[in-house]
Amino acid sequence: MKITIIHGQNHKGSTYHIARMVADRIGGEIKEFFLPRDFGSFCMGCMMCFKGSEAGCPHHASLAPITKALLEADLIILASPVYVYHATGSMKALLDHYGYMWMVHRPEQAMFSKQGLCVATAAGAGMSSTIKDMADSLFFWGVAKRYKLGFAVAAVSWDAVSEKKKLSIEKKAVAMADLIKRRNGRVKPGFKTKAFFGLVRMLHKKGLLPGDMDYWNKKGWDGKIRPWK
């Protein structure tokens, strides 16, 4: 399997170790990106990706390695510690750049056969809202199967996490990894994704952004063709 991990921070804390625990259990080719080290630009709101092409984004070149890795991956892991009950600003800044890839605009066909996992940790609470920040993008990109792992580690570093809690985390991480590995190459979008795709299809037939409409028309998605088999 090809796995791409986007870490929402530069340091290797609890969230990092859990994401790697899953990836290492699955095995295969693993590519990792750390934010903001590997990408730290904020979306400028220039609308070039919507009005023209994503190639018009001022950050297109620096974003290209991450985009390529996301499109090539069988599994996308988005991992972020909880920052004030949400994903890190660096993670949000990255995901903002992929608004053009949402189903309502110009989704990538490859996404509809991928699996995605969101990982979040906190000393106390906030995992659900943090995971949602990331899971929203996976859904609207069209990722076929999406999973969540959130842990209250009761510590501010991985070394400080109790052995009992680490064993509990490892058990869940291993189960998740084994499930993802079994499903590799055999996933299809669920009802929610197909229903939303159908809604967007109707909107495109009525008229949305010209570039997006042209994209859907060329793909044949506004007719009988779908991005999944």
For each residue, the residues with C-beta under 8 A, 3 or more apart:
1: 26 27 28 29 74 75 181 184
2: 28 29 31 72 73 74 75
3: 23 26 28 29 30 31 73 74 75 76 77
4: 30 31 32 33 66 69 70 72 73 75 76 77
5: 19 20 23 30 31 32 33 77 79
6: 33 35 66 76 77 78 79 91 94
7: 10 15 16 19 32 33 34 35 79 80
8: 15 35 78 79 80 81 87 88 90 91
9: 13 15 16 34 35 80 81 88 90
10: 7 34 35 36 37
11: 16
12: 16 17 158
13: 9 16 17 81 121 157 158
14: 17 18 81 121 151 153 155 157 158 161
15: 7 8 9 18 19 79 80 81 119 120 121
16: 7 9 11 12 13 19 20 79 158
17: 12 13 14 20 21 158
18: 14 15 21 22 79 119 121 149 151 169 173
19: 5 7 15 16 22 23 77 79 117 119
20: 5 16 17 23 24
21: 17 18 24 25 169 170 173 174 177
22: 18 19 25 26 77 117 119 149 173 176 177 180
23: 3 5 19 20 26 30 75 77 177
24: 20 21 27 30
25: 21 22 173 174 177 178 181
26: 1 3 22 23 75 177 180 181
27: 1 24 181
28: 1 2 3 74
29: 1 2 3
30: 3 4 5 23 24
31: 2 3 4 5 69 73
32: 4 5 7
33: 4 5 6 7 38 39 65 66 69
34: 7 9 10 37 38
35: 6 7 8 9 10 38 39 40 88 90 91 93 94
36: 10 39 40 90 93
37: 10 34 40
38: 33 34 35 65 66
39: 33 35 36 59 62 63 66 93 94
40: 35 36 37 90 93
41: 58 59 62 63 93 97
42: 93 96
43: 93 96 97 99
44: 58
45:
46: 56 57 58
47: 50 51
48: 51 52 53 54 56 57 58
49: 52 53 54 56 57 97 99 100
50: 47 99 100 105 209 211 212
51: 47 48 209 211
52: 48 49 55 56 211
53: 48 49 56 211
54: 48 49 57 60 100 101 106
55: 52 60
56: 46 48 49 52 53 60
57: 46 48 49 54 60 63 97
58: 41 44 46 48
59: 39 41 62 63 97
60: 54 55 56 57 63 64
61: 64
62: 39 41 59
63: 39 41 57 59 60 66 67 97
64: 60 61 67 68
65: 33 38 68 69
66: 4 6 33 38 39 63 69 70 94
67: 63 64 70 71 98
68: 64 65 71 72
69: 4 31 33 65 66 72 73
70: 4 66 67 73 76
71: 67 68 108 110
72: 2 4 68 69
73: 2 3 4 31 69 70 76 114
74: 1 2 3 28 114 115 184 185
75: 1 2 3 4 23 26 114 115 116 117 180 184
76: 3 4 6 70 73 114 115 116 117 138 143
77: 3 4 5 6 19 22 23 116 117 118 119
78: 6 8 91 116 117 118 119 134 137 138
79: 5 6 7 8 15 16 18 19 118 119 120
80: 7 8 9 15 83 87 88 91 119 120 130 133 134
81: 8 9 13 14 15 88 120 121 122 130
82: 85 86 120 121 122 125 126 127 130
83: 80 86 87 88 89 130
84: 126
85: 82 125 126 129 130
86: 82 83 92 126 129 130 133
87: 8 80 83 91 92 120 130 133 134
88: 8 9 35 80 81 83 91 92
89: 83 92 93
90: 8 9 35 36 40 93 94
91: 6 8 35 78 80 87 88 94 95 133 134
92: 86 87 88 89 95 96 133
93: 35 36 39 40 41 42 43 89 90 96 97
94: 6 35 39 66 90 91 97 98
95: 91 92 98 133 134 137
96: 42 43 92 93 99
97: 41 43 49 57 59 63 93 94
98: 67 94 95 101 102 137 141
99: 43 49 50 96 102 105
100: 49 50 54 105 106
101: 54 98 105 106 107 108 111 141
102: 98 99 105 107 137 140 141
103: 107 140 141 142 196 197 200
104: 140 200 203 208 212
105: 50 99 100 101 102 209 212 215
106: 54 100 101 211 212 215 216
107: 101 102 103 111 112 141 142 227
108: 71 101 111 141 142
109: 112 219 227
110: 71 113 114
111: 101 107 108 114 141 142 143 144 227
112: 107 109 142 143 144 188 189 193 227 228
113: 110 144 187 188 228
114: 73 74 75 76 110 111 143 144 145 187
115: 74 75 76 143 144 145 146 147 180 183 184 187
116: 75 76 77 78 135 138 143 145 146 147
117: 19 22 75 76 77 78 146 147 148 149 176 180
118: 77 78 79 131 134 135 138 146 147 148 149
119: 15 18 19 22 77 78 79 80 131 149 150
120: 15 79 80 81 82 87 126 127 130 131 134 149 150 151
121: 13 14 15 18 81 82 127 150 151 152 153
122: 81 82 125 126 127 130 151 152 153
123: 152 153 154 155 156
124: 152 154
125: 82 85 122 152
126: 82 84 85 86 120 122 129 130
127: 82 120 121 122 130 131 150 151 152
128: 131 132 150
129: 85 86 126 132 133
130: 80 81 82 83 85 86 87 120 122 126 127 133 134 150
131: 118 119 120 127 128 134 135 148 150
132: 128 129 135 136
133: 80 86 87 91 92 95 129 130 136
134: 78 80 87 91 95 118 120 130 131 137 138
135: 116 118 131 132 138 139 146 148
136: 132 133 139 140
137: 78 95 98 102 134 140 141
138: 76 78 116 118 134 135 141 143 146
139: 135 136 142 143 146 192 193 196
140: 102 103 104 136 137
141: 98 101 102 103 107 108 111 137 138
142: 103 107 108 111 112 139 189 193 197 227
143: 76 111 112 114 115 116 138 139 146
144: 111 112 113 114 115 187 188 189 190 193 228
145: 114 115 116 183 187 190
146: 115 116 117 118 135 138 139 143
147: 115 116 117 118 176 179 180
148: 117 118 131 135
149: 18 22 117 118 119 120 172 173 176
150: 119 120 121 127 128 130 131
151: 14 18 120 121 122 127 165 169
152: 121 122 123 124 125 127
153: 14 121 122 123 158 161 165 169
154: 123 124 161 162 165
155: 14 123 158 160 161 162
156: 123 160
157: 13 14 160 161
158: 12 13 14 16 17 153 155 161
159:
160: 155 156 157
161: 14 153 154 155 157 158 165 166 169
162: 154 155 165 166
163: 166 167
164: 167 168
165: 151 153 154 161 162 168 169
166: 161 162 163 169 170
167: 163 164 170 171
168: 164 165 171 172
169: 18 21 151 153 161 165 166 172 173
170: 21 166 167 173 174
171: 167 168 174 175
172: 149 168 169 175 176
173: 18 21 22 25 149 169 170 176 177
174: 21 25 170 171 177 178
175: 171 172 178 179
176: 22 117 147 149 172 173 179 180
177: 21 22 23 25 26 173 174 180 181
178: 25 174 175 181 182
179: 147 175 176 182 183
180: 22 26 75 115 117 147 176 177 183 184
181: 1 25 26 27 177 178 184
182: 178 179
183: 115 145 179 180 186 187
184: 1 74 75 115 180 181 187
185: 74
186: 183
187: 113 114 115 144 145 183 184
188: 112 113 144 228 229
189: 112 142 144 193 194 197 228
190: 144 145 193 194
191: 194 195
192: 139 195 196
193: 112 139 142 144 189 190 196 197
194: 189 190 191 197 198
195: 191 192 198 199
196: 103 139 192 193 199 200
197: 103 142 189 193 194 200 201 221 226 227
198: 194 195 201 202
199: 195 196 202 203
200: 103 104 196 197 203 204
201: 197 198 204 205 216 221 222
202: 198 199 205 206
203: 104 199 200 206 208
204: 200 201 207 208 212 213 216 221 222
205: 201 202 222
206: 202 203
207: 204 213
208: 104 203 204 212 213
209: 50 51 105 212 213
210: 213 214
211: 50 51 52 53 106 214 215
212: 50 104 105 106 204 208 209 215 216
213: 204 207 208 209 210 216 217 222
214: 210 211 217 218
215: 105 106 211 212 218 219
216: 106 201 204 212 213 219 221 222
217: 213 214 220 222
218: 214 215
219: 109 215 216 225 227
220: 217 223 224 225
221: 197 201 204 216 225 226 227
222: 201 204 205 213 216 217
223: 220
224: 220
225: 219 220 221
226: 197 221
227: 107 109 111 112 142 197 219 221
228: 112 113 144 188 189
229: 188
